[in-house]
Amino acid sequence: MGNVLHPHPAVPAATDTQGAASEDFMPADDAAPSSANEVARSGATAADFRPWSHSLEHEPQRSLRFAVGTQVIYNSGSTWEPGEIVGHWYHPRGFAPDFRAPYKLLLASGRLTFVPDDVEELCRARPLTSPAVKAPRCRISDLHKPATWWENALVGSSSMVVDNPGEDIDQRNYMGVTALSECACADAQGLAQTLLDLGADPNSLDITGRGPLHHAVASGRATPEQADGTVRVLLEARADPNAQDTDFENDFSSKTFKERKRHRTALHYCAEHGYVSAAGSLLGAAADPNILDGQYKLALHIAVDEPSRDMVALLLANRSDPDMGNTEIGLTSSYLMVAARNGDEWLARALIGSNAKVNQVDKKQGMTPLHLAVRSRKEGVARLLIEARADASIKAMGKTAAEMAAANGQAALAALLDAPGPMGSAYPVEI
């Protein structure tokens, strides 16, 4: 008996139109919203839609593959776009009176459209691994690939049984995704193990560069315990913890920063979703905490931004570089400067404890963390920096930190900065 996957809820067979009311059928240039919410999401008004006046006796009396509410992907001609079935048997404005589109579809982009025929070449059940937004442009040959054995096993069913499918165990769908990646995304650890036992490749990458490890943590659907369990299964099969995907959604146009083709590792996504245990498993398998993503961000930066103190502490304990900048805060800036500016004493203390450079100068403004703390009136962080022997003699915009404090009316802090000894400026540190 094979393992069973339950990645989708059971999809009941769509019913025919018997019993429907005439107001359920509203034509439009695309497909008419059937509720006020849909009208609002489409950007249209009720006046843009007119009721269909033809008799319902002409409607097809056949079942459809997908019920209203089913998550699907739609062939737009250049890629597959995710969306939701929001209606059956619609008559778009301008079409022949006897034409009925089997599905009205609300795309993830917010655009309403219709599917002209109930065939898999145009509309398929959405894999969990499908992007939540428009997928990258596909090659024509991939766009028209038939559904894989594992996608077919999921359509109209709540489970998938696998012993040996009699097909390529690593057969890829239009996105280059394999059954193993889909199972990793679905937290189907038992089935993932079965696929690995059958020879599935734990490092098979899709067209966005994501492998099973990425899919185990990137969506954020799994609980922390589930994510760690799936990550461990894949790591035991020698999945590469340092594989990087590509950022197909980022339209890079900067003239300041060099474009980075490679983007995030599984560790970055763990930081994004707070998967501390899974991150620990990755680090234990030699994941590199200092890999930069497409925006020059470390996993540490993402953990700070979320924020997740446990993740920050874990990454710093595993030698994540505390002094790196990125395109968001500036490449010559650091998160100690961010902590100083924001008055985040916990973060400042954590970074200083990991030997962050207390005298690092941001080349854009010429300021050190101490200048930024004083300028932002964050006395608590300023005192932490003084205790860490920050050099109070460095000048920014012609002023020392003490002179900035005096100008800001912070007399006590200015006096502390001017005092001789370990708490003042008598011990300048070379940069």
N, C-alpha and C positions, 0 to 999 in steps of 0.2 A: 504494500500500500504506500502510495507516495505522500509527500508532505503537502499541506494545504495552506494556501495564502488567502488572506481576507483583506485585500487592500482597498476594496470599494464596497459600499453597502449594496445589498441586492437591488437590482434594477428591475422593477416590474415591467411587464410588456405594456407598451403604449396601447391605449384603447382607441377605438374608432370614434367618430364624431356623433354617434347617436346620443341623444339626451342633451346636446349642447344647445345653448341659446344663441340667437342671431347676433347679440351684442358681443359674443366671443370671437367673432370673425370681423376684423377691421383691416382693410387694405391700406398700404402706404407705399411710398417710393422704396423703402426698405421693407421692414416688417413692423406693423403697428404695435406700440406698447399696449398691453392689456390692463395696465393699472397706472394710477397717478405717479407711483414711484418710478415705473419704467419710463414714463414721459419725462420726468424730471432728469433721470439719468441720461437720457438720450439728448437732452438739450432742446427738445421739441416742445410744442404746446399741443393741447388737445385739438386745437383748430387745424393742425397739420394733418389730421387723420379723419377719414370719413368712413362711415359704416358700409359694409358690403350688403347689397340689397338682394343678391341672388338667393334662390332657394337652397336650403341645405341638402335637399335630396340628391344633389349632384356630387356631394362630397364622396371621396373614395371610401369604401367600406373595407379597409384592410388595416392590420396592425402595423405599428412602426417599431423600429429597434429601440428607440430611446423614449423614456417618459419625460414629461415636463420636470425640470429641475436637475436633469442629468448633466454632469460636467463632460464636455466633449472637446475635441479639437477640430478645426474647420480649415479646409484647404482653400486659402485665399488666392492661390495662383502663383505666389512667390514663397510662401512658407505655410506652416500650420499654426493657426492662432487658437488659443484657448477661449472657451466661452461656455455658456449655459443655455440649454434648451428652455425657452420660455413660452412656447406655444406650438400647436399643431395645426396643420392645414390652413395656411394663410394665402390670401389672394393679393399679391402686390399690385399697387396702382399701375396702370398702363399695360398690364399683361392681358392675354386673352381671357375672356370670361370663364372658360372652363379650366384655367390653370390654377392649381393649388400647390403651394410649396409645402412639403411635409413638415418642415421645422422652421419656426421663428427662433432666432439665435441672438442672444446678448453677448457680445464679445467682451473680453476682459478690458479692452480699451474703452468700453462704454458705448461702442457703436452697435446699433441694431442692424441685423441683416437677416437673410433667409437662406436655407439650404434647398436648392431646387430639386434634389432627388435623394432618396434614402439609400445611398450606396457608400461603401467604406472609402471609395476614392475621394469623396467630398467631406465626409463627416465620420469620426471615429470616437469611441470612448476615450477619454483623456487619461493617459498614464499619469501616475503620481509624479513621475520625473519630468513631465512636461513643464516648461516655464510658466510662471503665473502671468507673464506678459507675452507679447509677440516674440516668437522664437526667431533665432537668426535665420537669414535667408538660406534656403536649402538649394542644393543642386537639383536641377529638374529630374534627374534620374532618381534621386532620393525622395523627392516630393511625391512621386508616383509609385513608390515602392508599395507592394501590398502589405497589409498588416502582418506582423510577425506571429509565430506560433503562440508566444506568450500573451500578446495583445488579444488575439482571437480567443484565447482561453478565458480572458477576463470579461469579454463583452457579454452582457446579459446574464452574468453569473456573479455570485458573491465569493467565489473561491477559484483557485487554480491548483490542480493536482499534477505533480511532476514525479515521474519515475525516470523515464528517458523519453523525451519528446519525439525522438526519431528525427530530429532536425539538428541543425547547428546549435549547440548549447549557448553559444555567444552570438546568436543572430541579432542583428541591430535593427531598430526601427528607424523612422525618418530622421530622428535626432541622433542616431548612432548609439542609442541606449540599449543595453542588454537586459535580459531577465534578472541577472544578478544585481544590477544597479536599481532596477525597479523594486526588487525585494528588499534591498538595503534601505531604500526610501520608505518602504511600507513597514519597516521594522519586522519583517518576516525572517527572524533569525534561523529558525529551523529549515525553512525552504532555502535560504541563502547557503546554509551549510550543505544541503543536498546538492545544490547547483555546483558548489565548490568541489564536492566529492565526485561529481560527474565531469569535472575538468573545467568548470567555468573560470575565466580569466579574472583574477581580482584586480587587475590593473587595466582593464579595457576602458578606453576613454571615448566619450561621445563627442559630438562636433563642437561642444563648448569646452572640451578638455576635462570634463568631469568624469571621474571614475566612481566605483561603488563607495569608496570612503567619503568622497564629497557628498554623494547622495544620501548617505547615512545621517549626515548632520546639517546639510545646507538648507533644507526646507524649514527646520525648526518644528516639524510636526511631532517628532518623538518626544517622550519624556526623557529626562536626563538618564534614568536607568536604562531605558530602551536604547538610547543612542550609544551609551557605553557598551552595552552588550553586543550590538551590531558591529561597532568599531573593533571590539576584541576579536570577534569571529573573523573579520576581514584581515586584521593584523596577523593573526595566527596563520592565515593563508598567504602571508608575505605581501599584502597590499602596501604600496609605497606611501608612507605618511607625508612625504614632501612633494607629491605631485601637485602641480598648479593648474588651475583651469584658466579660461580666458574671459575677459569682461566684455561680452558682445553687446551689452547695453550702453557702454560708455562711448560716447562720440568724442574721441580725443581731438582737441584742437589747440592745446596749449603750446605757446612758443617759448615758455619758460622752462618746462620740464620735459625731459625725454620720455617718449612713450614707452611703456612697459607692456609687452605683449602678454606676458604671463601674469596671472592674477592671484587667486587665493588658494591656499592649502586647506585641508580639512580642519587644521588648527585655527585658522582664521574664522571659519564658520562656527566652531565650538565657542570661540570668544564672543561671536555675535549673539549666540543663543544661550549662553551661560551653561554650556555643557562641561562643567569642571571635571567630572570623573572621566569623560571621554577624552578631554584634553590631557589629563594625566596619563591615560593609556597611550595616547599618541606620543607624548614626550618620553614615556618609558620605552617606546619603540624607535627612539632616535629622531623624532620630529624636530625640525630646526625652528626654534622660536624667533629667529631673526630673518626669516624670508619676507621680502617686501611684496605687497600686492600691487595692483595696477595704479593705485594712488600713493604708492610708497609707504603704505601702512603695514606695520607689524601687527600680529595678533594682539600684542599688548595695547596698541593704540585703540583697537576696536573694543577691547575690554574696558579701557578707561572711558571711552565714549558711551558705552552702554548704560550705566556703568556696572561693573561686577567686581567687587573688592576681592572676592575669593579667587577669581580668575587672574586679576592683576597680581595678587600675591603668589599664585602658582607660577605664573610666567616669569616674574622677577626671580623667584627661587630657582628657576631653571635657566638663568643667565640671559634672559631677554634684555637687549640693549636699552638702558633707560634714557639714553641721550639722543636717539634718532628723532628726526622730524619727518614730516610728510607734506604732501601737496596742500593739505587742508590748513595746517598750522604753520607751514613754511619749512623748507628742508634744513635750514640752519637754526630753527627753533627746537624746543624740546618740551616734553610734557611737564617737566619741572617748572618751566616758564609759564605753561598753562595753569598749573596748580598755584603758582605765585600770583598770577593775574586774577584768578578766580577765588583765591583764599581757601583752597582745598588743603587743609592741614594734614588730613589722613594720607592723601596722595603724595604730598610733598615729603612727609615723613617716610613713606614706603620707598620713594625714589631715592631719597638721600641715604636710606639704609641699604640700598643696592648700589651705592657708590656713584650716583648720578653726579655729573659735573656741576657744582654749585656756581662756578664762574664762567659757564658757557655764555658766549655772546651771540645774540641774534644779529646776523650781519645786516638785516633789513633796517632794524631800529637802533642797533648798537647797544642794546640793553642786556644786562644779566638778569637772572631770576630775582636778585635782590632789588634792582632798580624797579622791576615790574611790580613786586610786592609793595614797595614803598609808594610808587606812583598810584597804585590801585587802592591804597590805604588798607592793605591786608597785613596788619601788624603781627598776627599770629604766625603767618608763614615767614614774615621778615625775621622774627625772632628765631625760628627754626633754622633759617639760613645763616644767621649770625652765629648760632651755636655750632653749625657745621663749618665754621671758619670761612664763610664767604668773604671775598675781598671787598671791603667797603671803600677802598681807595680808587676803584675803577670808575671812570667818568663816562657818562652817556649824555649826549646833547650838552656837553660842557659842564655837567654837574655830577658830583658823587651822590651816592644814595642818601648820605646825611644831609647834603644841601637840598636834595629833593624833599626830604622829610621836613626840613625847616620851612621850605617854601609852601608845603602843604599844611603847615600849622601843627605838625606832629612833633612837638618839642621834646617829649620824653624819648621817642624813638630816635630823633636826631642826636640827642645827647648820648644815647646808648651806642649809636654808630660812630660817634666821635671819640668815645672813651678808649683809652689805651688798654691793651691786654687782649686775652682770648675772645672777649665779647665785642671788641671794637676793631679798629682798622690797623692795629700795630703789627699784624701778621699778614701782610699782603701775599697773595698766592699768584704765581705766574700762570698765565693762560696758555 
